[in-house]
Amino acid sequence: MKLARNILLVDDEAAWLRTLAVTLNRLVPEAEIDTCIDSRQVQNRLQVGDYALVLVDLTMPFHSGEALLAMIRSDFPNTRVIIVTGVNEVDTAVRCIKNGAYDYFIKTDNVDNLARTVRRALEVVGLERNYLNIKEKFLSRTLDNPQAFNNILTCEPQLLDQFRYLEAVSGSAEPLLIIGASGTGKTEFAKSCHALFSPNEPFISIHLASMSSEIFEQKMCGQLYHHHNGELDAVAGLLHQVGSGVLYLNDIDALPLDAQVKLLTLLETKQYYPLGSDTAYPVKCKFVLSSQHDLLNLHQAGRFRSDLLYRLRTHKIKLPTLAERPLDIAMLINHFIVLAATEMKLPAPIQPTDLANKLSSYDFPGNLHELKSMVFDAVSRSDGVALNTSAFMVAINEHKSLTAIPQDRMIFPKQLPTIAQMNQALVDEAMSRTANNQTAAAQILGISQSALSRRLKGG
Ligand SMILES: Nc1ncnc2c1ncn2[C@@H]1O[C@H](COP(=O)(O)OP(=O)(O)OP(=O)(O)O)[C@@H](O)[C@H]1O
Protein backbone atom coordinates (compact mmCIF):
# COMPACT_ATOMS: atom_id res chain seq x y z
CA MET A 1 0.00 0.00 0.00
CA LYS A 2 1.37 3.39 -1.01
CA LEU A 3 1.03 6.79 0.67
CA ALA A 4 -2.54 7.70 1.61
CA ARG A 5 -2.98 10.65 -0.70
CA ASN A 6 -6.49 10.93 -2.07
CA ILE A 7 -8.66 13.72 -0.71
CA LEU A 8 -12.25 14.60 -1.60
CA LEU A 9 -13.41 18.20 -1.01
CA VAL A 10 -17.18 18.55 -0.62
CA ASP A 11 -18.84 21.97 -0.69
CA ASP A 12 -21.77 23.49 -2.53
CA GLU A 13 -19.94 26.79 -3.16
CA ALA A 14 -18.04 26.30 -6.40
CA ALA A 15 -15.74 29.32 -5.92
CA TRP A 16 -14.69 28.23 -2.43
CA LEU A 17 -14.20 24.66 -3.62
CA ARG A 18 -11.85 25.84 -6.39
CA THR A 19 -9.87 28.08 -4.03
CA LEU A 20 -9.52 25.29 -1.48
CA ALA A 21 -8.37 22.80 -4.13
CA VAL A 22 -5.75 25.21 -5.47
CA THR A 23 -4.51 26.06 -1.96
CA LEU A 24 -4.21 22.42 -0.91
CA ASN A 25 -2.52 21.48 -4.17
CA ARG A 26 0.10 24.12 -3.40
CA LEU A 27 0.54 23.38 0.30
CA VAL A 28 0.19 19.61 0.25
CA PRO A 29 1.60 18.72 -3.17
CA GLU A 30 1.79 15.02 -2.33
CA ALA A 31 -2.02 14.86 -2.10
CA GLU A 32 -4.31 14.05 -4.99
CA ILE A 33 -7.36 16.23 -4.72
CA ASP A 34 -10.85 15.78 -6.15
CA THR A 35 -13.89 17.97 -5.61
CA CYS A 36 -17.60 17.26 -5.25
CA ILE A 37 -20.20 20.03 -5.31
CA ASP A 38 -23.28 17.85 -4.77
CA SER A 39 -23.62 16.25 -1.35
CA ARG A 40 -25.84 13.50 -2.83
CA GLN A 41 -22.93 12.13 -4.84
CA VAL A 42 -20.51 11.70 -1.96
CA GLN A 43 -21.41 8.09 -1.21
CA ASN A 44 -20.93 7.01 -4.84
CA ARG A 45 -17.66 8.88 -5.10
CA LEU A 46 -16.33 7.16 -1.98
CA GLN A 47 -17.32 3.77 -3.35
CA VAL A 48 -15.24 4.18 -6.49
CA GLY A 49 -12.31 6.31 -5.27
CA ASP A 50 -10.14 5.14 -2.40
CA TYR A 51 -10.25 8.38 -0.41
CA ALA A 52 -8.13 8.70 2.70
CA LEU A 53 -9.67 11.98 3.70
CA VAL A 54 -12.86 13.94 3.04
CA LEU A 55 -13.22 17.63 3.83
CA VAL A 56 -16.92 18.46 4.15
CA ASP A 57 -18.72 21.74 4.53
CA LEU A 58 -21.26 21.72 7.34
CA THR A 59 -24.14 23.49 5.63
CA MET A 60 -25.14 22.18 2.21
CA PRO A 61 -28.38 21.41 0.41
CA PHE A 62 -29.62 17.77 0.53
CA HIS A 63 -27.12 16.30 3.04
CA SER A 64 -25.51 18.31 5.81
CA GLY A 65 -21.86 17.80 6.70
CA GLU A 66 -23.01 16.17 9.95
CA ALA A 67 -25.12 13.63 8.07
CA LEU A 68 -22.24 12.88 5.69
CA LEU A 69 -19.93 12.39 8.65
CA ALA A 70 -22.27 9.77 10.13
CA MET A 71 -22.50 7.97 6.77
CA ILE A 72 -18.74 7.98 6.22
CA ARG A 73 -17.93 6.78 9.74
CA SER A 74 -20.29 3.85 9.37
CA ASP A 75 -19.73 2.87 5.70
CA PHE A 76 -16.09 3.90 5.16
CA PRO A 77 -14.37 3.49 8.54
CA ASN A 78 -10.89 3.82 7.00
CA THR A 79 -11.63 7.30 5.66
CA ARG A 80 -11.16 10.35 7.87
CA VAL A 81 -13.34 13.43 7.85
CA ILE A 82 -12.37 17.06 8.45
CA ILE A 83 -15.26 19.44 8.92
CA VAL A 84 -15.02 22.80 7.17
CA THR A 85 -17.23 25.37 8.79
CA GLY A 86 -18.22 29.04 9.10
CA VAL A 87 -17.53 30.93 12.36
CA ASN A 88 -21.14 30.66 13.51
CA GLU A 89 -21.16 26.83 13.36
CA VAL A 90 -18.31 26.03 15.70
CA ASP A 91 -20.63 24.34 18.23
CA THR A 92 -21.82 21.92 15.57
CA ALA A 93 -18.24 21.32 14.45
CA VAL A 94 -17.22 20.42 17.99
CA ARG A 95 -20.16 18.00 18.18
CA CYS A 96 -18.87 16.47 14.95
CA ILE A 97 -15.49 15.86 16.57
CA LYS A 98 -17.27 13.93 19.32
CA ASN A 99 -18.97 11.92 16.59
CA GLY A 100 -15.71 10.90 14.97
CA ALA A 101 -14.53 13.81 12.78
CA TYR A 102 -10.75 14.00 12.71
CA ASP A 103 -10.71 17.80 13.13
CA TYR A 104 -12.51 20.93 12.07
CA PHE A 105 -11.37 23.98 10.18
CA ILE A 106 -12.98 27.44 10.19
CA LYS A 107 -13.11 28.96 6.72
CA THR A 108 -11.47 32.17 7.91
CA ASP A 109 -8.55 30.32 9.55
CA ASN A 110 -4.98 30.45 8.29
CA VAL A 111 -4.66 27.94 5.44
CA ASP A 112 -1.26 26.82 6.75
CA ASN A 113 -3.08 25.36 9.75
CA LEU A 114 -5.40 23.49 7.42
CA ALA A 115 -2.45 22.15 5.40
CA ARG A 116 -0.81 20.89 8.61
CA THR A 117 -4.02 19.21 9.74
CA VAL A 118 -4.57 17.63 6.33
CA ARG A 119 -1.03 16.28 6.21
CA ARG A 120 -1.35 14.86 9.73
CA ALA A 121 -4.66 13.22 8.85
CA LEU A 122 -3.12 11.65 5.72
CA GLU A 123 -0.30 10.33 7.82
CA VAL A 124 -2.69 8.84 10.37
CA VAL A 125 -4.73 7.12 7.67
CA GLY A 126 -1.54 5.90 5.98
CA LEU A 127 -0.23 4.46 9.25
CA GLU A 128 -3.55 2.79 10.08
CA ARG A 129 -3.77 1.21 6.66
CA ASN A 130 -0.17 0.08 6.73
CA TYR A 131 -0.58 -1.40 10.15
CA LEU A 132 -3.56 -3.50 9.02
CA ASN A 133 -1.74 -4.53 5.88
CA ILE A 134 1.44 -5.48 7.73
CA LYS A 135 -0.46 -7.45 10.35
CA GLU A 136 -2.39 -9.37 7.73
CA LYS A 137 0.67 -10.18 5.63
CA PHE A 138 2.98 -11.06 8.48
CA LEU A 139 0.49 -13.46 9.98
CA SER A 140 0.27 -15.45 6.76
CA ARG A 141 3.28 -17.79 6.54
CA THR A 142 3.65 -17.66 2.77
CA LEU A 143 5.19 -15.08 0.47
CA ASP A 144 2.98 -13.37 -2.11
CA ASN A 145 5.95 -12.41 -4.30
CA PRO A 146 8.75 -14.95 -3.78
CA GLN A 147 10.34 -13.83 -7.08
CA ALA A 148 11.30 -10.53 -5.41
CA PHE A 149 13.84 -12.51 -3.38
CA ASN A 150 15.36 -14.46 -6.27
CA ASN A 151 18.81 -12.97 -5.68
CA ILE A 152 18.94 -13.80 -1.99
CA LEU A 153 19.82 -17.44 -1.46
CA THR A 154 19.22 -18.74 2.01
CA CYS A 155 17.78 -21.60 3.97
CA GLU A 156 18.28 -19.91 7.34
CA PRO A 157 14.90 -19.56 9.11
CA GLN A 158 15.88 -16.14 10.52
CA LEU A 159 16.38 -14.75 7.00
CA LEU A 160 13.23 -16.37 5.68
CA ASP A 161 11.37 -14.53 8.45
CA GLN A 162 12.96 -11.30 7.23
CA PHE A 163 11.54 -12.00 3.74
CA ARG A 164 8.04 -12.14 5.16
CA TYR A 165 8.66 -9.02 7.20
CA LEU A 166 10.03 -7.14 4.18
CA GLU A 167 7.09 -8.19 2.08
CA ALA A 168 4.73 -6.97 4.78
CA VAL A 169 6.34 -3.55 5.26
CA SER A 170 7.53 -2.86 1.71
CA GLY A 171 4.34 -1.02 0.78
CA SER A 172 4.51 1.27 3.80
CA ALA A 173 5.28 4.94 3.22
CA GLU A 174 7.61 4.89 6.23
CA PRO A 175 11.34 4.44 5.60
CA LEU A 176 12.96 1.01 5.89
CA LEU A 177 16.19 0.72 7.85
CA ILE A 178 18.51 -2.22 7.11
CA ILE A 179 21.27 -2.86 9.62
CA GLY A 180 24.15 -5.24 9.01
CA ALA A 181 27.91 -5.43 8.66
CA SER A 182 29.50 -4.92 5.25
CA GLY A 183 28.61 -7.73 2.84
CA THR A 184 25.65 -9.10 4.78
CA GLY A 185 23.29 -8.46 1.87
CA LYS A 186 21.83 -5.03 2.69
CA THR A 187 21.88 -3.91 -0.95
CA GLU A 188 20.18 -7.14 -2.05
CA PHE A 189 17.42 -6.56 0.50
CA ALA A 190 17.03 -2.95 -0.69
CA LYS A 191 16.65 -4.27 -4.26
CA SER A 192 14.04 -6.79 -3.11
CA CYS A 193 12.17 -3.93 -1.45
CA HIS A 194 12.25 -2.13 -4.78
CA ALA A 195 10.97 -5.24 -6.60
CA LEU A 196 8.05 -5.33 -4.16
CA PHE A 197 7.32 -1.61 -3.84
CA SER A 198 7.68 -0.18 -7.34
CA PRO A 199 9.41 -2.55 -9.79
CA ASN A 200 8.67 -0.30 -12.78
CA GLU A 201 10.09 2.82 -11.18
CA PRO A 202 13.79 3.63 -10.72
CA PHE A 203 16.06 2.22 -8.00
CA ILE A 204 18.78 4.70 -7.09
CA SER A 205 21.56 4.03 -4.61
CA ILE A 206 23.83 6.63 -3.05
CA HIS A 207 26.60 6.49 -0.41
CA LEU A 208 26.29 9.07 2.34
CA ALA A 209 29.56 8.54 4.20
CA SER A 210 30.99 11.92 5.28
CA MET A 211 28.74 13.85 2.87
CA SER A 212 28.45 17.49 3.94
CA SER A 213 25.04 18.95 4.56
CA GLU A 214 25.33 21.24 1.47
CA ILE A 215 26.29 18.41 -0.89
CA PHE A 216 23.60 16.18 0.59
CA GLU A 217 20.94 18.82 -0.02
CA GLN A 218 22.17 19.53 -3.53
CA LYS A 219 22.32 15.84 -4.48
CA MET A 220 18.90 15.09 -3.07
CA CYS A 221 16.96 18.20 -4.07
CA GLY A 222 18.80 19.44 -7.16
CA GLN A 223 19.53 23.06 -7.93
CA LEU A 224 18.17 25.95 -9.96
CA TYR A 225 20.81 28.35 -11.34
CA HIS A 226 19.67 31.90 -12.12
CA HIS A 227 21.85 33.51 -14.80
CA HIS A 228 22.35 37.29 -15.17
CA ASN A 229 20.48 37.29 -18.48
CA GLY A 230 17.41 35.92 -16.72
CA GLU A 231 17.85 32.36 -18.00
CA LEU A 232 17.52 29.41 -15.69
CA ASP A 233 19.41 26.13 -15.58
CA ALA A 234 18.12 23.24 -13.55
CA VAL A 235 20.06 20.25 -12.26
CA ALA A 236 17.67 17.51 -11.22
CA GLY A 237 18.20 16.00 -7.79
CA LEU A 238 17.85 12.34 -6.88
CA LEU A 239 14.37 12.91 -5.47
CA HIS A 240 13.25 14.07 -8.89
CA GLN A 241 15.11 11.29 -10.74
CA VAL A 242 13.80 8.51 -8.53
CA GLY A 243 10.17 9.72 -8.69
CA SER A 244 7.99 7.05 -7.08
CA GLY A 245 10.81 4.49 -7.01
CA VAL A 246 13.17 3.49 -4.22
CA LEU A 247 16.01 5.70 -3.00
CA TYR A 248 18.62 3.60 -1.20
CA LEU A 249 20.77 5.67 1.15
CA ASN A 250 23.86 3.65 2.13
CA ASP A 251 25.79 4.23 5.34
CA ILE A 252 23.33 6.51 7.08
CA ASP A 253 25.49 5.96 10.20
CA ALA A 254 28.29 7.97 8.56
CA LEU A 255 26.13 10.98 7.65
CA PRO A 256 27.27 14.09 9.55
CA LEU A 257 24.87 15.54 12.14
CA ASP A 258 23.96 18.69 10.18
CA ALA A 259 23.06 16.63 7.09
CA GLN A 260 20.95 14.38 9.34
CA VAL A 261 18.72 17.41 10.04
CA LYS A 262 18.12 17.83 6.30
CA LEU A 263 17.20 14.18 5.91
CA LEU A 264 14.81 14.34 8.85
CA THR A 265 13.06 17.37 7.32
CA LEU A 266 12.59 15.47 4.05
CA LEU A 267 11.13 12.48 5.85
CA GLU A 268 8.81 14.60 7.99
CA THR A 269 7.51 17.16 5.52
CA LYS A 270 7.55 14.80 2.52
CA GLN A 271 8.39 17.76 0.33
CA TYR A 272 11.55 19.43 -0.91
CA TYR A 273 12.78 22.68 -2.41
CA PRO A 274 15.56 22.56 -5.02
CA LEU A 275 18.39 24.93 -4.06
CA GLY A 276 17.69 28.38 -5.49
CA SER A 277 13.94 27.70 -5.78
CA ASP A 278 11.01 28.44 -3.50
CA THR A 279 8.69 25.92 -5.13
CA ALA A 280 7.89 22.85 -3.05
CA TYR A 281 7.86 19.43 -4.76
CA PRO A 282 6.42 16.27 -3.25
CA VAL A 283 8.70 13.46 -2.08
CA LYS A 284 7.08 10.39 -3.62
CA CYS A 285 9.79 7.78 -3.26
CA LYS A 286 10.29 5.06 -0.68
CA PHE A 287 13.42 5.54 1.40
CA VAL A 288 15.54 2.51 2.25
CA LEU A 289 18.51 3.28 4.47
CA SER A 290 21.42 1.10 5.50
CA SER A 291 23.70 1.25 8.49
CA GLN A 292 26.61 -0.93 9.53
CA HIS A 293 26.23 0.09 13.16
CA ASP A 294 23.51 0.15 15.74
CA LEU A 295 22.08 3.67 15.58
CA LEU A 296 21.21 3.71 19.29
CA ASN A 297 24.89 3.24 20.17
CA LEU A 298 25.82 6.02 17.77
CA HIS A 299 23.20 8.25 19.34
CA GLN A 300 24.62 7.52 22.80
CA ALA A 301 28.05 8.47 21.47
CA GLY A 302 26.57 11.81 20.28
CA ARG A 303 26.91 10.94 16.58
CA PHE A 304 23.30 10.36 15.65
CA ARG A 305 20.26 12.60 16.23
CA SER A 306 17.59 11.14 18.47
CA ASP A 307 14.68 12.51 16.36
CA LEU A 308 16.03 10.85 13.21
CA LEU A 309 16.74 7.66 15.14
CA TYR A 310 13.11 7.44 16.29
CA ARG A 311 11.83 8.23 12.81
CA LEU A 312 13.92 5.39 11.36
CA ARG A 313 12.95 2.77 13.87
CA THR A 314 9.48 2.11 12.43
CA HIS A 315 10.52 -0.64 10.00
CA LYS A 316 13.86 -2.26 10.67
CA ILE A 317 15.64 -5.35 9.35
CA LYS A 318 18.79 -6.62 11.04
CA LEU A 319 20.88 -8.96 8.91
CA PRO A 320 23.05 -11.69 10.46
CA THR A 321 26.72 -12.04 9.59
CA LEU A 322 27.74 -14.94 7.36
CA ALA A 323 29.29 -16.70 10.37
CA GLU A 324 25.83 -16.64 11.96
CA ARG A 325 24.26 -18.46 9.00
CA PRO A 326 26.37 -21.62 8.63
CA LEU A 327 23.52 -23.47 6.85
CA ASP A 328 23.97 -21.20 3.82
CA ILE A 329 27.72 -21.56 3.21
CA ALA A 330 27.71 -24.61 0.92
CA MET A 331 24.82 -23.24 -1.14
CA LEU A 332 26.44 -19.81 -1.49
CA ILE A 333 29.75 -21.37 -2.57
CA ASN A 334 27.93 -23.25 -5.33
CA HIS A 335 26.08 -20.09 -6.33
CA PHE A 336 29.29 -18.06 -6.57
CA ILE A 337 31.06 -20.92 -8.44
CA VAL A 338 28.38 -20.71 -11.14
CA LEU A 339 28.61 -16.90 -11.26
CA ALA A 340 32.42 -16.97 -11.47
CA ALA A 341 32.57 -19.73 -14.07
CA THR A 342 29.99 -17.95 -16.24
CA GLU A 343 31.81 -14.63 -15.94
CA MET A 344 35.23 -16.16 -16.69
CA LYS A 345 33.83 -18.51 -19.34
CA LEU A 346 35.34 -21.52 -17.53
CA PRO A 347 33.83 -24.90 -16.71
CA ALA A 348 32.28 -24.82 -13.23
CA PRO A 349 34.51 -26.81 -10.80
CA ILE A 350 32.98 -29.01 -8.10
CA GLN A 351 32.93 -27.93 -4.46
CA PRO A 352 34.82 -30.39 -2.19
CA THR A 353 32.36 -31.99 0.21
CA ASP A 354 34.21 -30.98 3.40
CA LEU A 355 34.85 -27.34 2.42
CA ALA A 356 31.73 -25.80 3.98
CA ASN A 357 32.41 -27.71 7.16
CA LYS A 358 35.98 -26.44 7.34
CA LEU A 359 34.76 -22.89 6.79
CA SER A 360 32.15 -23.10 9.53
CA SER A 361 34.71 -22.05 12.15
CA TYR A 362 35.96 -19.13 10.05
CA ASP A 363 34.28 -15.84 10.94
CA PHE A 364 34.27 -14.15 7.49
CA PRO A 365 34.96 -10.55 8.54
CA GLY A 366 34.03 -9.43 5.00
CA ASN A 367 30.90 -11.63 4.95
CA LEU A 368 29.51 -12.37 1.47
CA HIS A 369 31.90 -9.95 -0.25
CA GLU A 370 34.73 -12.07 1.16
CA LEU A 371 33.20 -15.45 0.35
CA LYS A 372 32.40 -14.28 -3.16
CA SER A 373 35.93 -13.07 -3.88
CA MET A 374 37.42 -16.25 -2.37
CA VAL A 375 35.26 -18.36 -4.67
CA PHE A 376 36.08 -16.23 -7.71
CA ASP A 377 39.79 -16.57 -6.88
CA ALA A 378 39.40 -20.32 -6.36
CA VAL A 379 37.55 -20.79 -9.65
CA SER A 380 40.23 -18.89 -11.55
CA ARG A 381 42.89 -21.23 -10.06
CA SER A 382 40.93 -24.44 -10.57
CA ASP A 383 41.60 -27.12 -13.13
CA GLY A 384 37.97 -27.16 -14.26
CA VAL A 385 37.15 -30.31 -12.27
CA ALA A 386 37.68 -29.70 -8.53
CA LEU A 387 37.58 -26.32 -6.85
CA ASN A 388 41.04 -25.14 -5.79
CA THR A 389 40.73 -24.59 -2.05
CA SER A 390 44.10 -22.97 -1.34
CA ALA A 391 42.58 -19.47 -0.98
CA PHE A 392 40.15 -20.79 1.63
CA MET A 393 42.87 -22.62 3.55
CA VAL A 394 45.14 -19.56 3.58
CA ALA A 395 42.31 -17.45 5.00
CA ILE A 396 41.46 -20.05 7.64
CA ASN A 397 45.09 -20.39 8.74
CA GLU A 398 45.74 -16.64 8.77
CA HIS A 399 42.64 -16.21 10.83
CA LYS A 400 43.75 -18.93 13.27
CA SER A 401 47.18 -17.35 13.74
CA LEU A 402 45.64 -13.90 14.24
CA THR A 403 43.08 -15.02 16.75
CA ALA A 404 45.19 -17.60 18.60
CA ILE A 405 46.30 -16.35 22.00
CA PRO A 406 50.08 -16.69 22.34
CA GLN A 407 50.92 -19.29 25.00
CA ASP A 408 53.07 -17.03 27.12
CA ARG A 409 50.88 -13.96 26.93
CA MET A 410 49.28 -12.90 30.20
CA ILE A 411 45.61 -12.08 30.23
CA PHE A 412 44.62 -9.44 32.76
CA PRO A 413 41.14 -8.87 34.12
CA LYS A 414 39.25 -5.75 32.99
CA GLN A 415 40.25 -3.94 36.19
CA LEU A 416 44.00 -4.19 36.61
CA PRO A 417 45.30 -5.47 39.98
CA THR A 418 47.72 -3.36 42.03
CA ILE A 419 51.42 -4.33 42.18
CA ALA A 420 50.90 -5.57 45.75
CA GLN A 421 47.99 -7.75 44.66
CA MET A 422 50.04 -9.12 41.77
CA ASN A 423 52.98 -9.93 44.04
CA GLN A 424 50.68 -11.71 46.45
CA ALA A 425 49.00 -13.67 43.64
CA LEU A 426 52.39 -14.71 42.22
CA VAL A 427 53.66 -15.91 45.56
CA ASP A 428 50.42 -17.84 46.22
CA GLU A 429 50.57 -19.45 42.76
CA ALA A 430 54.24 -20.45 43.12
CA MET A 431 53.59 -21.95 46.59
CA SER A 432 50.60 -23.80 45.28
CA ARG A 433 52.47 -25.20 42.29
CA THR A 434 55.32 -26.41 44.49
CA ALA A 435 53.14 -27.86 47.22
CA ASN A 436 54.40 -25.22 49.63
CA ASN A 437 58.08 -25.98 49.01
CA GLN A 438 59.65 -22.58 49.70
CA THR A 439 62.99 -23.41 48.04
CA ALA A 440 61.35 -24.47 44.78
CA ALA A 441 58.85 -21.60 44.89
CA ALA A 442 61.63 -19.05 45.40
CA GLN A 443 63.45 -20.50 42.43
CA ILE A 444 60.39 -20.15 40.18
CA LEU A 445 59.90 -16.57 41.35
CA GLY A 446 63.59 -15.69 40.89
CA ILE A 447 64.09 -14.46 44.47
CA SER A 448 65.99 -15.78 47.48
CA GLN A 449 64.31 -18.11 49.92
CA SER A 450 64.68 -15.51 52.71
CA ALA A 451 63.01 -12.86 50.51
CA LEU A 452 60.13 -15.30 49.86
CA SER A 453 59.87 -16.12 53.51
CA ARG A 454 59.64 -12.40 54.37
CA ARG A 455 56.85 -11.96 51.82
CA LEU A 456 54.99 -14.94 53.21
CA LYS A 457 55.13 -13.36 56.63
CA GLY A 458 53.71 -10.19 55.09
CA GLY A 459 57.00 -8.24 55.27
N1 LIG B 1 21.76 -14.31 0.17
C1 LIG B 1 22.52 -14.03 -0.90
N2 LIG B 1 22.57 -14.89 -1.91
C2 LIG B 1 23.39 -14.67 -2.96
N3 LIG B 1 24.18 -13.61 -3.09
C3 LIG B 1 24.15 -12.70 -2.11
C4 LIG B 1 23.31 -12.86 -0.97
N4 LIG B 1 23.49 -11.80 -0.17
C5 LIG B 1 24.40 -11.02 -0.76
N5 LIG B 1 24.80 -11.57 -1.92
C6 LIG B 1 25.87 -11.05 -2.80
O1 LIG B 1 26.98 -10.77 -1.93
C7 LIG B 1 27.57 -9.52 -2.23
C8 LIG B 1 27.44 -8.57 -1.03
O2 LIG B 1 26.07 -8.29 -0.80
P1 LIG B 1 25.53 -6.80 -0.65
O3 LIG B 1 26.25 -5.87 -1.58
O4 LIG B 1 24.05 -6.83 -0.72
O5 LIG B 1 26.02 -6.49 0.85
P2 LIG B 1 25.95 -5.10 1.64
O6 LIG B 1 25.58 -5.45 3.05
O7 LIG B 1 25.07 -4.14 0.92
O8 LIG B 1 27.46 -4.61 1.56
P3 LIG B 1 28.05 -3.13 1.82
O9 LIG B 1 27.79 -2.79 3.26
O10 LIG B 1 29.51 -3.30 1.54
O11 LIG B 1 27.36 -2.20 0.88
C9 LIG B 1 26.86 -9.01 -3.47
O12 LIG B 1 27.60 -9.45 -4.59
C10 LIG B 1 25.52 -9.73 -3.43
O13 LIG B 1 24.97 -9.89 -4.71
The ligand as an ORCA input file, in Angstrom:
! r2SCAN-3c Opt
* xyz 0 1
  N      21.760    -14.306      0.171
  C      22.524    -14.030     -0.898
  N      22.571    -14.895     -1.911
  C      23.388    -14.674     -2.960
  N      24.179    -13.608     -3.087
  C      24.155    -12.700     -2.112
  C      23.313    -12.855     -0.973
  N      23.489    -11.800     -0.172
  C      24.399    -11.021     -0.755
  N      24.804    -11.565     -1.924
  C      25.869    -11.045     -2.798
  O      26.977    -10.765     -1.927
  C      27.568     -9.519     -2.231
  C      27.439     -8.575     -1.034
  O      26.073     -8.291     -0.796
  P      25.532     -6.798     -0.646
  O      26.250     -5.871     -1.577
  O      24.054     -6.833     -0.720
  O      26.023     -6.493      0.847
  P      25.952     -5.097      1.640
  O      25.584     -5.446      3.048
  O      25.071     -4.143      0.917
  O      27.460     -4.606      1.558
  P      28.055     -3.128      1.822
  O      27.788     -2.792      3.262
  O      29.513     -3.302      1.543
  O      27.362     -2.203      0.881
  C      26.857     -9.014     -3.474
  O      27.603     -9.448     -4.589
  C      25.521     -9.725     -3.429
  O      24.968     -9.888     -4.712
*
